[in-house]
């Protein structure tokens, strides 16, 4: 059986695991105050081109989203997101649990359109009763999106301009950022993201680490007592070294880029196999997530041979599923997929 269900089913990249083993018995101070965390912060600042950035290591993506949004919004504010956005769909109400509403707008290829966001904010302030409503206090996007699509640099610039106009932050969820940055179709760099966003995070959990995300405030100015609140909300590890060592390894000798490139190459090979089989694509994705529509009988035939991720029912007899590659996907996996599809 070959696994394409998600991009975090394997453990850690061997080079990351090696560094964890090499440093395992070294006594270090806790809560991210060790030398490996500081080294990782400096490497991330350099990669982002932001020497004054504030960088924090949190345990996972949902926790990063909840802590960032919860610390940056005022009590009466909510966060604007596409209706397919991770914070709106797959985080079990974590944002609402912080006391902030997710304000959803229709997605376009998984993305939030700047014109739609601006129209929503403008209409909000034109409403004479807006003081009795939830204020739009932030724009949230993910790159890649939940549908594996990417924002162009122009689209990010447009969203950034809306945020500047209304003096609200732009927050980019980078759980799969490493794969987005290495897509063959992107025109966005990590430096672009750092220049255009007020806060973002670099995902580790899905991109070569056992766990962990690096939250970056590129211009500095992180919310006061950010890590105190992160600890309150269960997002801070006492053994902060676990995250620091991993990100230090990922940002040494271009490993983070190497991990992303490999997953994209495997996705392109997988896409070719799926196209050879004639499966209709649910949408076109230039990243490591590929979505196809299968007849339910075909899905049943593949059970026990190929593990995919249910996405949604298309109609009574067809289902959209996701195939995801990762740093751990091999050419042998792709060949096993080909054999299973032809079986």
C-alpha positions as CSV (number, residue, x, y, z in Angstrom):
1,X,0.0,0.0,0.0
2,X,1.4,3.4,-1.0
3,X,0.5,6.6,1.0
4,X,-0.5,9.8,-0.6
5,X,-3.0,10.9,2.0
6,X,-1.1,13.9,3.3
7,X,2.4,15.5,3.5
8,X,3.1,14.8,7.1
9,X,2.6,11.0,7.4
10,X,6.4,10.4,7.6
11,X,8.6,11.5,10.5
12,X,11.5,13.9,9.9
13,X,14.0,14.3,7.1
14,X,17.1,12.2,7.8
15,X,19.3,15.3,8.1
16,X,16.9,16.8,10.7
17,X,16.7,13.6,12.6
18,X,20.5,13.3,12.5
19,X,20.9,16.8,14.2
20,X,18.3,15.8,16.8
21,X,20.3,12.7,17.6
22,X,23.6,14.6,17.6
23,X,22.4,17.1,20.1
24,X,20.1,14.8,22.1
25,X,22.3,14.6,25.3
26,X,23.4,18.2,25.3
27,X,21.9,20.0,28.3
28,X,20.2,23.2,27.1
29,X,17.9,25.8,28.7
30,X,14.2,25.6,27.8
31,X,11.4,27.5,26.1
32,X,13.3,28.5,23.0
33,X,16.1,30.3,24.8
34,X,18.9,27.9,23.7
35,X,21.6,28.5,21.2
36,X,20.1,26.4,18.5
37,X,16.9,28.4,18.5
38,X,18.9,31.6,18.3
39,X,20.9,30.2,15.4
40,X,17.7,29.2,13.6
41,X,16.3,32.6,14.1
42,X,19.3,34.3,12.6
43,X,19.2,31.9,9.6
44,X,15.6,32.7,9.1
45,X,16.1,36.4,9.3
46,X,18.8,36.1,6.7
47,X,16.7,34.0,4.4
48,X,13.8,36.6,4.7
49,X,16.1,39.6,4.3
50,X,14.8,41.0,7.6
51,X,17.6,41.4,10.2
52,X,15.1,42.9,12.6
53,X,12.5,40.2,12.4
54,X,10.9,38.7,15.5
55,X,10.9,34.9,15.1
56,X,9.1,32.4,17.4
57,X,8.9,28.6,17.3
58,X,5.4,27.1,18.0
59,X,4.4,23.5,18.1
60,X,1.9,23.3,15.1
61,X,-0.1,25.2,12.5
62,X,-3.4,25.4,14.3
63,X,-1.7,26.7,17.4
64,X,0.3,29.2,15.3
65,X,-2.9,30.5,13.7
66,X,-4.8,30.7,16.9
67,X,-2.0,32.5,18.8
68,X,-1.2,35.0,16.0
69,X,-4.8,35.9,15.4
70,X,-5.7,35.9,19.1
71,X,-2.8,38.2,20.0
72,X,-3.1,40.6,17.1
73,X,-6.9,41.3,17.1
74,X,-8.8,43.5,19.4
75,X,-11.6,42.0,21.4
76,X,-14.3,43.2,18.9
77,X,-12.4,42.2,15.7
78,X,-12.6,39.1,13.4
79,X,-10.4,37.8,10.6
80,X,-11.3,37.8,6.9
81,X,-10.6,34.5,5.1
82,X,-11.6,32.6,2.1
83,X,-14.5,30.2,2.8
84,X,-12.1,27.3,2.1
85,X,-9.4,28.8,4.3
86,X,-7.9,26.5,6.9
87,X,-9.0,28.7,9.8
88,X,-12.5,28.6,8.5
89,X,-12.8,24.8,7.8
90,X,-10.2,22.5,9.3
91,X,-9.3,23.9,12.7
92,X,-12.2,22.8,14.8
93,X,-13.3,26.3,15.6
94,X,-9.9,27.1,17.1
95,X,-10.1,30.8,16.1
96,X,-13.6,31.2,17.4
97,X,-12.4,29.5,20.7
98,X,-10.0,32.5,21.1
99,X,-13.1,34.8,21.0
100,X,-12.6,36.0,17.4
101,X,-15.0,35.3,14.5
102,X,-13.8,34.1,11.1
103,X,-15.4,36.3,8.5
104,X,-15.6,34.3,5.3
105,X,-15.6,35.5,1.7
106,X,-16.1,33.4,-1.5
107,X,-12.9,31.7,-2.7
108,X,-11.6,31.9,-6.3
109,X,-9.4,28.9,-7.0
110,X,-8.9,28.7,-3.2
111,X,-7.8,32.3,-3.0
112,X,-9.1,35.4,-1.3
113,X,-9.5,38.2,-3.8
114,X,-8.3,41.7,-2.8
115,X,-11.2,43.4,-4.5
116,X,-13.7,41.2,-2.5
117,X,-11.9,41.9,0.7
118,X,-11.8,45.7,0.1
119,X,-15.5,45.7,-0.9
120,X,-16.4,43.8,2.3
121,X,-14.4,46.3,4.5
122,X,-15.8,49.3,2.7
123,X,-19.4,48.1,3.0
124,X,-18.8,47.4,6.7
125,X,-17.8,51.0,7.5
126,X,-20.6,52.4,5.3
127,X,-23.1,50.5,7.5
128,X,-24.4,52.9,10.1
129,X,-24.9,49.9,12.5
130,X,-21.3,48.6,12.1
131,X,-20.4,49.3,15.8
132,X,-22.8,46.4,16.6
133,X,-21.0,44.1,14.2
134,X,-17.7,42.2,14.2
135,X,-15.0,44.5,12.8
136,X,-12.7,43.1,10.0
137,X,-9.4,43.4,11.8
138,X,-7.1,41.2,9.7
139,X,-6.8,39.4,6.4
140,X,-5.7,35.7,6.6
141,X,-4.5,33.8,3.6
142,X,-2.5,30.5,3.1
143,X,0.2,30.0,0.5
144,X,-0.3,27.4,-0.9
145,X,-4.0,27.5,-0.4
146,X,-6.1,24.6,0.8
147,X,-6.6,23.7,-2.8
148,X,-2.9,23.7,-3.6
149,X,-3.1,27.0,-5.6
150,X,-0.7,29.9,-5.3
151,X,-0.9,33.6,-4.9
152,X,1.0,35.6,-7.5
153,X,3.2,38.5,-6.4
154,X,0.7,40.9,-7.9
155,X,-2.1,39.3,-5.9
156,X,-0.1,39.6,-2.7
157,X,0.7,43.2,-3.5
158,X,-3.0,43.9,-3.9
159,X,-3.9,42.3,-0.6
160,X,-1.1,44.2,1.1
161,X,-2.4,47.4,-0.3
162,X,-5.9,46.8,1.1
163,X,-4.4,46.0,4.5
164,X,-2.4,49.2,4.5
165,X,-5.4,51.3,3.4
166,X,-7.5,50.1,6.3
167,X,-4.5,49.7,8.7
168,X,-5.0,46.0,9.4
169,X,-2.4,43.2,9.2
170,X,-1.9,40.7,6.5
171,X,-1.3,37.2,7.9
172,X,0.1,34.4,5.7
173,X,-0.3,30.8,6.8
174,X,2.8,29.0,5.5
175,X,2.2,25.5,6.6
176,X,3.2,24.3,3.1
177,X,5.2,27.4,2.2
178,X,8.3,25.3,1.4
179,X,6.4,23.6,-1.4
180,X,4.9,26.8,-2.7
181,X,8.2,28.5,-2.9
182,X,9.6,25.7,-5.1
183,X,6.7,25.4,-7.4
184,X,7.7,25.8,-11.1
185,X,4.9,28.3,-11.6
186,X,5.5,30.7,-8.7
187,X,6.9,34.2,-9.0
188,X,6.9,34.7,-5.2
189,X,10.0,34.5,-3.0
190,X,10.4,34.3,0.8
191,X,11.7,37.9,0.6
192,X,8.6,39.0,-1.2
193,X,6.4,37.5,1.5
194,X,8.5,39.1,4.2
195,X,8.1,42.5,2.5
196,X,4.4,42.3,1.8
197,X,3.0,40.5,5.0
198,X,2.9,41.8,8.5
199,X,3.2,38.3,9.9
200,X,3.6,34.8,8.4
201,X,4.9,31.4,9.4
202,X,7.3,29.0,7.9
203,X,5.8,25.5,8.2
204,X,8.0,22.7,9.4
205,X,5.4,20.0,10.3
206,X,4.6,19.3,6.6
207,X,8.0,20.2,5.2
208,X,10.6,18.0,6.8
209,X,10.3,18.5,10.5
210,X,8.8,16.2,13.1
211,X,6.7,19.2,14.2
212,X,6.8,22.9,14.6
213,X,6.3,26.2,12.8
214,X,8.4,29.4,12.8
215,X,6.3,32.5,13.2
216,X,7.9,35.6,11.7
217,X,7.1,39.2,12.3
218,X,9.3,40.5,9.5
219,X,9.3,44.1,10.7
220,X,9.6,43.3,14.3
221,X,6.9,44.6,16.7
222,X,5.4,41.3,17.8
223,X,2.5,41.5,20.1
224,X,3.5,42.2,23.7
225,X,4.1,39.0,25.7
226,X,3.5,36.9,22.6
227,X,5.3,33.8,24.1
228,X,3.4,34.2,27.4
229,X,0.2,33.9,25.6
230,X,1.6,31.1,23.4
231,X,2.3,29.2,26.6
232,X,-1.2,29.9,27.9
233,X,-2.6,28.3,24.8
234,X,-0.4,25.2,24.8
235,X,1.7,26.3,21.8
236,X,5.0,26.5,23.6
237,X,7.4,23.6,24.2
238,X,9.4,23.4,27.4
239,X,12.0,21.6,25.3
240,X,12.1,24.4,22.8
241,X,15.4,22.9,21.5
242,X,13.3,20.3,19.6
243,X,12.0,23.1,17.3
244,X,15.2,25.1,17.2
245,X,17.4,22.2,16.2
246,X,15.0,21.2,13.5
247,X,14.7,24.7,11.9
248,X,18.5,25.2,12.3
249,X,19.0,22.1,10.2
250,X,16.3,23.0,7.7
251,X,17.9,26.4,7.1
252,X,21.4,25.0,6.8
253,X,22.9,24.4,3.3
254,X,19.6,25.0,1.5
255,X,17.8,21.9,3.0
256,X,14.4,23.7,3.2
257,X,14.6,24.5,-0.5
258,X,15.8,21.0,-1.4
259,X,12.9,19.4,0.5
260,X,10.4,21.6,-1.4
261,X,11.9,20.9,-4.8
262,X,11.9,17.2,-4.2
263,X,8.2,17.2,-3.3
264,X,7.3,19.3,-6.4
265,X,9.3,17.0,-8.7
266,X,7.4,14.0,-7.3
267,X,4.1,15.8,-7.7
268,X,4.9,16.5,-11.3
269,X,5.7,12.8,-11.9
270,X,2.5,11.9,-10.1
271,X,0.4,14.3,-12.1
272,X,1.8,12.8,-15.3
273,X,0.7,9.3,-14.1
274,X,-2.8,10.6,-13.2
275,X,-3.1,12.3,-16.6
276,X,-2.0,9.1,-18.4
277,X,-4.8,7.3,-16.7
278,X,-7.3,10.0,-17.9
279,X,-8.6,11.0,-14.5
280,X,-10.3,14.4,-14.6
281,X,-8.6,16.9,-12.4
282,X,-10.8,18.7,-9.9
283,X,-8.6,21.7,-10.4
284,X,-5.1,22.5,-11.6
285,X,-2.5,22.7,-8.8
286,X,1.1,23.7,-9.3
287,X,2.2,22.4,-5.8
288,X,2.5,19.1,-4.0
289,X,-1.3,18.6,-3.7
290,X,-3.2,17.1,-6.6
291,X,-6.9,16.8,-6.8
292,X,-8.7,14.4,-9.1
293,X,-12.3,13.1,-9.5
294,X,-12.8,9.4,-9.3
295,X,-15.7,7.2,-9.9
296,X,-16.7,5.6,-6.6
297,X,-16.2,2.1,-8.1
298,X,-12.6,3.1,-9.0
299,X,-12.1,4.4,-5.5
300,X,-13.2,1.2,-4.0
301,X,-10.9,-0.8,-6.4
302,X,-7.9,1.2,-5.2
303,X,-8.7,0.7,-1.5
304,X,-5.9,-1.2,0.2
305,X,-3.5,-0.3,-2.6
306,X,-3.4,3.5,-2.6
307,X,-4.2,5.8,0.4
308,X,-5.7,9.2,-0.7
309,X,-7.5,11.9,1.2
310,X,-11.3,12.4,0.8
311,X,-12.0,15.9,-0.4
312,X,-15.7,16.1,-1.2
313,X,-18.5,14.3,-3.0
314,X,-18.9,15.6,-6.5
315,X,-22.2,13.8,-7.2
316,X,-23.9,10.5,-6.3
317,X,-21.2,8.3,-8.0
318,X,-18.1,10.5,-8.0
319,X,-15.7,11.7,-5.3
320,X,-12.9,14.3,-5.4
321,X,-9.8,13.0,-3.7
322,X,-6.4,14.6,-2.9
323,X,-3.1,13.0,-3.7
324,X,-0.2,14.7,-1.7
325,X,3.5,14.2,-2.2
326,X,6.2,15.3,0.4
327,X,9.9,15.3,1.0
328,X,9.6,11.6,1.8
329,X,7.9,10.6,-1.5
330,X,10.1,8.4,-3.7
331,X,10.1,7.5,-7.4
332,X,9.3,3.9,-6.2
333,X,6.1,5.3,-4.6
334,X,5.1,6.9,-8.0
335,X,5.8,3.6,-9.8
336,X,3.7,1.7,-7.2
337,X,0.9,4.2,-7.9
338,X,1.2,3.6,-11.6
339,X,0.9,-0.2,-11.1
340,X,-2.1,0.2,-8.8
341,X,-3.9,2.4,-11.2
342,X,-3.3,0.1,-14.1
343,X,-4.2,-3.0,-12.0
